[in-house]
């Protein structure tokens, strides 16, 4: 059986490359798309919601610390929030893109409000 082009693309190893420097509006240092703190809070997902005009952000507490307040900031969208997070807790939050100052809603993995 001959492989079609799509099969070859799926089974070929990925090629990594370094993006060359170019001018743009965003600074190259000191600011990313999303910042999460403190150091024991890790961001694993930033994506657009499946159905609504929302941004989904998933974070977890990585060091087993108690009494941590997680902070999330997406400066380009005007989103800023903080909330308590327990030891080894995972939080999935939905931010309303049409109301960036609104409190995020905690959602499950299917993006349903909890």
C-alpha positions in Angstrom: 0.0 0.0 0.0 1.3 3.4 -0.9 1.3 6.1 1.8 -0.5 9.2 0.9 1.1 12.6 1.5 -0.9 13.1 4.7 0.3 9.7 6.1 3.9 10.7 5.4 3.4 14.1 7.1 2.0 12.4 10.2 4.8 9.9 10.4 7.7 12.2 9.7 9.7 13.6 12.6 9.2 17.2 13.4 11.8 19.7 12.5 12.7 22.4 15.0 14.2 25.7 14.0 15.1 29.0 15.7 12.9 32.0 14.7 15.1 34.8 13.6 14.9 38.2 15.2 12.4 40.6 13.7 10.9 43.9 14.7 7.4 43.9 16.2 5.1 45.7 18.6 5.7 43.4 21.6 8.9 43.7 23.7 11.3 40.7 23.4 12.0 40.6 27.2 10.1 41.1 30.4 6.6 40.3 29.2 5.0 37.1 28.1 1.4 36.4 27.0 0.5 35.0 30.4 2.2 35.3 33.8 1.4 33.1 36.7 2.8 33.3 40.3 4.1 32.5 42.7 6.8 30.0 41.6 5.0 27.0 43.0 2.0 27.7 40.6 2.4 26.3 37.1 0.3 27.1 34.1 -0.4 24.1 31.8 -3.1 25.4 29.4 -4.1 28.6 27.8 -6.7 28.3 25.1 -9.8 29.7 23.6 -13.0 28.1 25.0 -14.8 25.6 22.8 -18.2 27.3 22.7 -18.0 30.8 24.3 -16.0 33.9 24.0 -13.8 32.9 26.9 -10.1 32.2 27.6 -9.4 29.0 29.5 -6.4 28.9 31.8 -5.4 25.8 33.8 -3.0 26.1 36.7 -1.8 23.8 39.4 0.1 24.0 42.7 3.3 22.0 42.2 5.1 21.9 45.5 2.5 20.7 48.0 2.3 24.1 49.7 -0.7 25.2 51.6 -2.1 28.7 51.8 -1.0 29.7 48.3 -2.6 32.5 46.4 -2.3 32.0 42.7 -2.1 35.1 40.5 -2.8 35.1 36.8 -2.2 38.0 34.4 -2.8 38.3 30.7 -1.7 41.9 30.0 -2.6 42.0 26.3 -6.2 41.1 27.2 -6.5 43.2 30.4 -7.0 40.1 32.5 -5.8 40.0 36.1 -7.0 37.6 38.9 -5.9 36.0 42.1 -7.4 33.1 44.0 -6.5 30.6 46.7 -5.2 27.3 45.5 -4.6 24.3 47.7 -1.6 21.9 47.8 -1.4 20.0 44.5 -4.8 21.4 43.4 -5.6 21.9 39.8 -7.8 24.8 38.8 -9.3 25.4 35.3 -10.6 28.9 34.9 -12.7 30.6 32.3 -12.1 34.3 31.7 -14.8 36.3 29.9 -13.1 38.0 27.0 -15.9 40.6 26.6 -15.6 41.5 30.3 -11.9 41.1 31.2 -12.4 42.7 34.7 -15.0 40.1 35.7 -14.0 37.3 38.1 -13.1 34.1 36.4 -15.4 31.1 36.6 -14.0 27.8 37.7 -14.9 25.1 35.2 -14.4 21.4 34.8 -12.4 19.7 32.0 -15.5 20.0 29.7 -15.6 23.7 30.4 -18.8 23.5 32.4 -19.1 25.8 35.4 -18.5 24.0 38.7 
